[in-house]
């Protein structure tokens, strides 16, 4: 399920004049072993705005501009998104993870200087 694109301007490093863009497109991979895969997909699509809000207001603001310049942050962010959305979906699902993977098919990370 495609949650869309998230963009944030990253403050320039010392001496730089131009702000660098940080951009990721977030795609959730549903658990193929879910009992009701169609129902799960429908639920995730209905709650898409909530999940976008969680990423915008909870997860991305917690990252400093310096962290967003590190490629390892993307892997950490994928894990955080997956865990947070699975937590949000847990009340409606059994102990099984609803989201098995978070992908970033398109992205632009600020260059490290």
QUIFEN-V221035 format. One record per residue. RES is the residue in one letter. PSI is psi in whole degrees, 0 to 359 (none if undefined). D_FIRST is the distance of its C-alpha to the first C-alpha in whole Angstrom. Layout:
((RES & PSI & D_FIRST) (RES & PSI & D_FIRST))
This chain:
((X & 124 & 0) (X & 120 & 4) (X & 353 & 6) (X & 192 & 9) (X & 142 & 12) (X & 126 & 15) (X & 141 & 18) (X & 136 & 22) (X & 130 & 25) (X & 130 & 27) (X & 144 & 31) (X & 153 & 33) (X & 167 & 35) (X & 128 & 38) (X & 347 & 40) (X & 148 & 37) (X & 334 & 37) (X & 136 & 34) (X & 144 & 30) (X & 142 & 28) (X & 143 & 24) (X & 120 & 21) (X & 132 & 18) (X & 141 & 14) (X & 127 & 11) (X & 126 & 9) (X & 128 & 6) (X & 134 & 5) (X & 119 & 7) (X & 151 & 8) (X & 115 & 11) (X & 346 & 13) (X & 5 & 16) (X & 142 & 15) (X & 316 & 17) (X & 79 & 15) (X & 318 & 12) (X & 319 & 12) (X & 320 & 13) (X & 315 & 10) (X & 316 & 7) (X & 316 & 10) (X & 316 & 11) (X & 318 & 7) (X & 322 & 7) (X & 328 & 11) (X & 14 & 11) (X & 315 & 9) (X & 321 & 12) (X & 316 & 14) (X & 320 & 11) (X & 317 & 12) (X & 317 & 15) (X & 316 & 16) (X & 313 & 15) (X & 317 & 17) (X & 339 & 20) (X & 313 & 20) (X & 310 & 19) (X & 318 & 19) (X & 339 & 23) (X & 348 & 24) (X & 130 & 24) (X & 164 & 27) (X & 322 & 27) (X & 320 & 29) (X & 321 & 26) (X & 346 & 24) (X & 348 & 26) (X & 132 & 26) (X & 332 & 23) (X & 337 & 23) (X & 328 & 22) (X & 317 & 19) (X & 317 & 19) (X & 319 & 20) (X & 321 & 17) (X & 316 & 14) (X & 317 & 16) (X & 318 & 17) (X & 312 & 13) (X & 311 & 13) (X & 317 & 16) (X & 319 & 16) (X & 322 & 12) (X & 322 & 14) (X & 318 & 17) (X & 325 & 16) (X & 349 & 14) (X & 326 & 17) (X & 333 & 20) (X & 354 & 18) (X & 165 & 17) (X & 196 & 20) (X & 350 & 21) (X & 139 & 18) (X & 134 & 15) (X & 323 & 12) (X & 123 & 10) (X & 338 & 12) (X & 150 & 11) (X & 126 & 10) (X & 151 & 10) (X & 82 & 12) (X & 330 & 12) (X & 139 & 14) (X & 156 & 17) (X & 117 & 20) (X & 146 & 22) (X & 145 & 26) (X & 142 & 28) (X & 133 & 31) (X & none & 34))
